[in-house]
Amino acid sequence: MSLREKLLARGVPEAEIDEAERTGTLFQLAVERIIVGEPRYTSEEIAEKAETDVEVLRRLWRALGFTDTEQRIFTDADLEAIGWVRRANEDGWADLRVTTQLTRVVGSSLARIADAQVDVLSDRIEELARAGVSQDEADEVLIDLLEEQLPQWAETFAYVHRRHLAAALQRAEAARRGDADHVIHTVGFADLVGFTVLSQALDEAELADVVDRFESLAFDVVGRVGGRVVKMIGDEVMFVADDVAAAAEIALTLSETYANDETLSDVRVGLARGAAIVREGDFFGPAVNLASRLVNIAYPGSVVTDEAVHDTLEGHEGFAWKSMRPRRLKGIGWTAPVVLLRADDAQGRRPASDVARKVRAKRSQLVKRSRRPSALETAADDETPTV
């Protein structure tokens, strides 16, 4: 069925379809009507119909990640959603501040999911284009895929949400009971060495493969060893663990996993322990800041911790330690960082020359089609901290 036929079947006026064909916006019209629904209201109209102040509506709309508009874009689904928010506020379940925070989290999270879905669908359309399928036919295939997949996506999102909701409730209950292991967190950052130079040398597809590989390994290791990924920040992963030994094991396993991977360079890992504030699924506080700073003084392939992690795990049979000279860290002050090792790592860390050679070798594999291999080779000579 063509896009025109699909739109007619959904009751879109023929004149509107004709105008979309004339202006080359038929696909956009199909996406709007199939995914979102028929636009019925302006912001003023939907606010009045939902018995909600229009400024509240606009505030929530911006929190979702969209810009203010006076166009008639709002649908009956929007009306139902804003009505639910109003009732929740009236019933005392949440005030506007809390509702806005939740809206912001939902909006930013689902925006990332939508971008990822579009990337997958775009790859499918590119395959069709290479096979000689016309743009119009490809658009029809894409709309068919959306119609087919949307219900399943909605069910999957609901399932994943329930899983995460249950885990969050359990963590909150443990914190309410005053369980110190859930009030005090061990926070870690793992930073991919040389990513900035690498990103300038690879094309988009190659760089996407690198980022995907980096993220896949991070999620696999952190989840398998007993922590959880808080967020990915480009070439860096932030993770937390309630158990400090698990956090240390995650840090070492990340270091080893990337060291053994043939397509990625090493990571630097920083680990710190302390009280952290949890807001909107993210972590804030001195321990977070310290862990982030410790990454910057770690050499490739190493794990650097603060004194709190060291003191908690000192005597643990699985770990060994090597002191570093005291450092004055920006925004932190003087601290005495410690290199975390495996107990059976008698030699400590690898020589800096070995690290540099390994990084250069991996990068040369990644950029063998690059026009600037020399820039990548020289970029591997990262400064090695004195220990």
C-alpha positions as CSV (number, residue, x, y, z in Angstrom):
1,M,0.0,0.0,0.0
2,S,1.4,3.4,-1.0
3,L,1.8,6.2,1.5
4,R,-1.1,8.1,-0.1
5,E,-3.3,5.1,0.3
6,K,-2.3,4.6,3.9
7,L,-3.1,8.3,4.7
8,L,-6.4,8.1,2.9
9,A,-7.3,5.0,4.9
10,R,-6.6,7.0,8.1
11,G,-9.0,9.7,7.1
12,V,-6.4,12.4,6.1
13,P,-8.1,14.8,3.8
14,E,-7.1,14.4,0.1
15,A,-6.3,18.1,-0.2
16,E,-3.8,17.8,2.6
17,I,-2.1,14.8,1.0
18,D,-2.0,16.6,-2.4
19,E,-0.2,19.6,-0.7
20,A,2.3,17.2,1.0
21,E,3.1,15.6,-2.4
22,R,3.5,19.0,-4.0
23,T,5.9,20.2,-1.2
24,G,7.8,16.9,-0.9
25,T,6.6,16.3,2.6
26,L,4.5,13.2,2.2
27,F,6.8,11.0,4.3
28,Q,6.8,13.5,7.1
29,L,3.0,13.7,7.0
30,A,2.8,9.9,7.1
31,V,5.2,9.7,10.1
32,E,3.2,12.3,12.0
33,R,-0.2,10.7,11.5
34,I,0.9,7.1,12.0
35,I,3.2,7.6,15.0
36,V,1.7,10.7,16.7
37,G,-1.9,11.0,15.5
38,E,-4.1,13.7,14.2
39,P,-3.2,17.2,15.4
40,R,-6.2,18.8,16.9
41,Y,-5.2,21.5,19.4
42,T,-2.9,24.5,20.0
43,S,-1.2,24.8,23.3
44,E,-3.8,27.3,24.5
45,E,-6.7,25.0,23.4
46,I,-5.3,21.8,25.0
47,A,-4.5,23.6,28.2
48,E,-8.0,24.9,28.4
49,K,-9.5,21.5,27.6
50,A,-7.2,19.8,30.2
51,E,-8.0,22.5,32.8
52,T,-4.3,23.2,33.1
53,D,-2.4,26.5,33.1
54,V,-0.8,26.9,29.6
55,E,2.5,27.9,31.2
56,V,2.5,24.5,33.1
57,L,1.9,22.8,29.8
58,R,4.7,24.6,28.1
59,R,7.0,23.9,31.0
60,L,6.4,20.2,30.7
61,W,6.6,20.3,26.9
62,R,10.1,21.8,27.2
63,A,11.0,19.3,29.9
64,L,10.3,16.6,27.3
65,G,12.9,18.2,25.1
66,F,10.7,20.1,22.6
67,T,10.5,23.8,21.8
68,D,7.5,26.1,22.4
69,T,5.1,26.3,19.5
70,E,1.7,27.9,18.8
71,Q,1.0,25.6,15.9
72,R,-1.9,23.1,16.0
73,I,0.3,20.0,16.8
74,F,-1.3,18.5,19.9
75,T,-3.3,15.3,19.7
76,D,-5.9,13.5,21.9
77,A,-2.9,11.5,23.3
78,D,-1.3,14.7,24.5
79,L,-4.6,15.7,26.1
80,E,-4.8,12.4,27.9
81,A,-1.2,12.7,29.1
82,I,-1.6,16.2,30.5
83,G,-4.9,15.2,32.1
84,W,-3.1,12.4,34.0
85,V,-0.4,14.8,35.2
86,R,-3.0,17.3,36.4
87,R,-4.8,14.5,38.3
88,A,-1.6,13.3,39.8
89,N,-0.8,16.7,41.1
90,E,-4.3,17.2,42.5
91,D,-4.2,13.9,44.3
92,G,-1.0,14.8,46.0
93,W,1.0,12.0,44.3
94,A,3.5,14.5,42.9
95,D,3.9,18.3,42.8
96,L,4.8,20.3,39.7
97,R,8.6,20.3,40.6
98,V,8.7,16.5,40.9
99,T,6.6,16.0,37.8
100,T,8.9,18.3,35.8
101,Q,11.9,16.3,37.0
102,L,10.3,13.0,36.0
103,T,9.3,14.5,32.6
104,R,12.9,15.6,32.0
105,V,14.3,12.2,32.7
106,V,11.7,10.4,30.6
107,G,12.2,12.9,27.7
108,S,15.9,12.7,27.6
109,S,16.0,8.9,28.0
110,L,13.4,8.2,25.3
111,A,15.1,10.7,23.0
112,R,18.2,8.5,23.0
113,I,16.1,5.4,22.5
114,A,14.4,7.0,19.5
115,D,17.7,8.1,18.0
116,A,19.0,4.5,18.3
117,Q,15.8,3.1,16.7
118,V,16.1,5.5,13.8
119,D,19.7,4.5,13.3
120,V,18.7,0.9,13.0
121,L,15.8,1.7,10.6
122,S,18.1,4.0,8.5
123,D,20.6,1.1,8.1
124,R,17.7,-1.0,6.7
125,I,16.7,1.7,4.3
126,E,20.3,2.1,3.1
127,E,20.4,-1.6,2.4
128,L,17.3,-1.3,0.3
129,A,18.7,1.7,-1.6
130,R,21.9,-0.3,-2.5
131,A,19.6,-3.0,-3.8
132,G,18.0,-0.6,-6.2
133,V,14.8,0.2,-4.3
134,S,13.4,3.7,-5.1
135,Q,13.1,6.3,-2.4
136,D,9.3,6.1,-2.5
137,E,9.3,2.4,-2.1
138,A,11.9,2.6,0.7
139,D,9.6,5.1,2.5
140,E,6.7,2.7,2.2
141,V,8.8,-0.1,3.7
142,L,9.9,2.1,6.6
143,I,6.3,3.1,7.4
144,D,5.3,-0.6,7.3
145,L,8.1,-1.4,9.7
146,L,6.9,1.3,12.1
147,E,3.4,0.1,12.0
148,E,4.5,-3.4,12.7
149,Q,7.1,-2.7,15.4
150,L,5.4,0.1,17.4
151,P,3.2,-2.2,19.5
152,Q,6.1,-4.6,20.3
153,W,8.3,-1.7,21.2
154,A,5.7,-0.3,23.6
155,E,5.4,-3.7,25.3
156,T,9.2,-4.1,25.6
157,F,9.6,-0.6,27.1
158,A,6.9,-1.3,29.7
159,Y,8.7,-4.6,30.6
160,V,12.1,-3.0,30.9
161,H,10.6,-0.2,33.0
162,R,9.0,-2.6,35.4
163,R,12.4,-4.4,35.8
164,H,14.2,-1.2,36.6
165,L,11.4,0.1,38.8
166,A,11.6,-3.0,40.9
167,A,15.4,-2.7,41.3
168,A,15.1,1.0,42.1
169,L,12.5,0.3,44.8
170,Q,14.7,-2.3,46.4
171,R,17.7,0.1,46.5
172,A,15.5,2.8,48.0
173,E,14.1,0.5,50.6
174,A,17.7,-0.5,51.6
175,A,18.7,3.1,51.9
176,R,15.6,3.9,54.0
177,R,16.6,1.1,56.4
178,G,19.9,2.8,56.8
179,D,22.0,0.1,55.2
180,A,25.4,1.8,54.8
181,D,26.3,-0.2,51.7
182,H,23.5,1.5,49.9
183,V,24.0,5.0,51.3
184,I,27.8,5.0,50.5
185,H,28.6,4.3,46.9
186,T,31.7,3.3,45.1
187,V,31.8,5.3,41.8
188,G,34.0,4.6,38.9
189,F,34.9,6.2,35.5
190,A,36.6,4.4,32.7
191,D,38.0,6.6,29.9
192,L,39.1,5.3,26.5
193,V,42.6,6.4,25.7
194,G,43.2,8.5,22.6
195,F,39.6,8.8,21.6
196,T,39.8,12.4,20.5
197,V,42.5,11.8,18.0
198,L,40.8,8.6,16.9
199,S,37.5,10.4,16.2
200,Q,39.3,12.8,13.9
201,A,40.8,10.0,11.8
202,L,37.9,7.6,11.3
203,D,34.8,8.0,9.1
204,E,31.4,8.1,10.7
205,A,30.7,4.4,10.2
206,E,34.1,3.3,11.7
207,L,33.7,5.6,14.6
208,A,30.2,4.3,15.3
209,D,31.6,0.8,15.4
210,V,34.3,1.9,17.9
211,V,31.7,3.6,20.2
212,D,29.3,0.6,19.9
213,R,32.1,-1.8,20.8
214,F,33.2,0.4,23.7
215,E,29.7,0.6,25.1
216,S,28.9,-3.1,24.6
217,L,32.0,-4.2,26.6
218,A,31.3,-1.7,29.3
219,F,27.7,-2.8,29.9
220,D,28.6,-6.4,29.7
221,V,31.5,-6.2,32.3
222,V,29.7,-3.8,34.7
223,G,26.5,-5.8,34.8
224,R,28.2,-9.2,34.9
225,V,30.5,-8.3,37.8
226,G,27.8,-6.7,40.0
227,G,27.4,-3.0,39.3
228,R,25.4,-0.8,37.0
229,V,26.2,1.7,34.3
230,V,25.0,5.2,35.2
231,K,25.7,6.8,31.9
232,M,28.0,6.9,28.9
233,I,29.7,10.2,28.2
234,G,31.2,9.8,24.8
235,D,34.5,8.0,25.3
236,E,33.8,7.5,29.0
237,V,31.6,5.2,31.1
238,M,30.4,6.0,34.6
239,F,29.4,3.1,36.8
240,V,28.5,2.5,40.5
241,A,28.5,-0.5,42.8
242,D,27.1,-0.8,46.3
243,D,29.8,-3.3,47.2
244,V,33.3,-1.9,47.2
245,A,34.9,-5.2,46.3
246,A,32.6,-5.6,43.4
247,A,33.5,-2.1,42.2
248,A,37.2,-2.9,42.4
249,E,36.7,-6.1,40.5
250,I,34.7,-4.2,37.8
251,A,37.5,-1.6,37.5
252,L,40.2,-4.3,37.0
253,T,38.0,-6.3,34.7
254,L,37.3,-3.3,32.5
255,S,41.0,-2.6,32.3
256,E,41.8,-6.2,31.4
257,T,39.0,-6.5,28.9
258,Y,39.9,-3.4,26.9
259,A,43.6,-4.4,27.1
260,N,42.8,-7.7,25.5
261,D,40.4,-6.4,22.9
262,E,42.1,-6.3,19.5
263,T,40.1,-3.3,18.2
264,L,40.1,-0.8,21.1
265,S,42.9,0.9,23.0
266,D,43.2,0.7,26.8
267,V,41.1,2.5,29.3
268,R,42.1,4.5,32.3
269,V,39.9,3.8,35.4
270,G,39.3,6.0,38.4
271,L,37.5,4.7,41.5
272,A,36.4,6.5,44.6
273,R,34.1,5.8,47.6
274,G,31.8,8.1,49.6
275,A,28.3,9.4,50.0
276,A,26.6,10.4,46.8
277,I,23.3,12.1,46.0
278,V,21.1,10.3,43.6
279,R,18.9,12.6,41.4
280,E,17.0,11.6,38.3
281,G,19.0,8.4,37.9
282,D,22.3,10.3,38.1
283,F,24.9,10.5,40.9
284,F,26.4,13.7,42.3
285,G,28.8,14.5,45.1
286,P,32.4,14.5,46.2
287,A,33.0,10.8,45.4
288,V,31.8,11.3,41.9
289,N,34.0,14.3,41.4
290,L,37.0,12.5,42.8
291,A,36.6,9.4,40.7
292,S,36.4,11.7,37.6
293,R,39.6,13.4,38.6
294,L,41.5,10.2,39.3
295,V,40.9,9.1,35.7
296,N,43.0,12.0,34.5
297,I,46.1,10.9,36.5
298,A,45.9,7.2,35.6
299,Y,48.1,5.8,32.9
300,P,46.6,3.6,30.1
301,G,45.5,0.2,31.4
302,S,45.6,1.1,35.1
303,V,43.1,1.6,37.9
304,V,43.7,4.4,40.4
305,T,41.6,4.6,43.6
306,D,41.2,7.0,46.5
307,E,42.2,6.2,50.1
308,A,38.7,5.2,51.0
309,V,38.6,2.3,48.5
310,H,42.1,1.3,49.6
311,D,41.3,1.4,53.3
312,T,38.1,-0.6,52.8
313,L,39.8,-3.3,50.8
314,E,43.3,-3.4,52.4
315,G,44.0,-7.0,53.4
316,H,41.6,-8.4,50.8
317,E,43.4,-11.4,49.4
318,G,42.4,-10.6,45.8
319,F,43.9,-7.2,45.5
320,A,47.3,-5.5,45.7
321,W,48.3,-1.8,45.9
322,K,51.0,0.6,44.8
323,S,51.1,4.1,46.2
324,M,51.4,7.1,44.1
325,R,52.8,10.5,45.1
326,P,50.2,12.9,46.6
327,R,48.5,15.0,44.0
328,R,46.6,18.3,44.1
329,L,43.5,17.6,42.0
330,K,41.5,20.5,40.6
331,G,38.4,21.2,42.7
332,I,39.4,18.5,45.1
333,G,42.6,19.5,46.8
334,W,45.4,17.2,48.0
335,T,44.8,13.5,47.8
336,A,46.9,10.3,48.1
337,P,45.9,8.1,45.1
338,V,46.7,4.4,45.0
339,V,47.1,2.1,42.0
340,L,44.8,-1.0,42.3
341,L,46.3,-4.3,41.1
342,R,45.5,-7.9,41.2
343,A,47.2,-9.8,44.0
344,D,49.0,-12.0,41.6
345,D,50.4,-9.1,39.6
346,A,53.8,-9.2,41.1
347,Q,55.3,-6.9,38.5
348,G,52.8,-4.2,39.1
349,R,51.9,-2.2,35.9
350,R,53.3,-2.7,32.4
351,P,56.2,-0.4,31.4
352,A,55.0,2.8,29.8
353,S,56.8,1.9,26.6
354,D,54.8,-1.3,26.3
355,V,51.6,0.6,26.9
356,A,52.5,3.1,24.2
357,R,53.4,0.4,21.7
358,K,50.1,-1.4,22.3
359,V,48.0,1.7,21.9
360,R,49.8,2.5,18.6
361,A,49.3,-1.0,17.3
362,K,45.6,-1.0,18.1
363,R,45.0,2.4,16.6
364,S,46.9,1.5,13.4
365,Q,44.4,-1.4,13.0
366,L,41.5,0.9,13.4
367,V,42.7,3.6,11.0
368,K,44.4,1.5,8.3
369,R,42.2,3.3,5.8
370,S,42.8,6.7,7.4
371,R,44.8,9.3,5.6
372,R,46.5,10.4,8.8
373,P,48.1,7.4,10.4
374,S,51.1,9.4,11.6
375,A,48.9,11.7,13.7
376,L,47.4,8.6,15.5
377,E,50.8,7.0,16.0
378,T,52.2,10.0,17.7
379,A,49.1,10.6,19.8
380,A,49.7,7.3,21.7
381,D,52.6,8.9,23.7
382,D,50.4,9.9,26.7
383,E,52.0,11.3,29.7
384,T,52.7,8.6,32.3
385,P,52.1,9.7,36.0
386,T,54.9,9.1,38.5
387,V,54.1,6.4,41.0
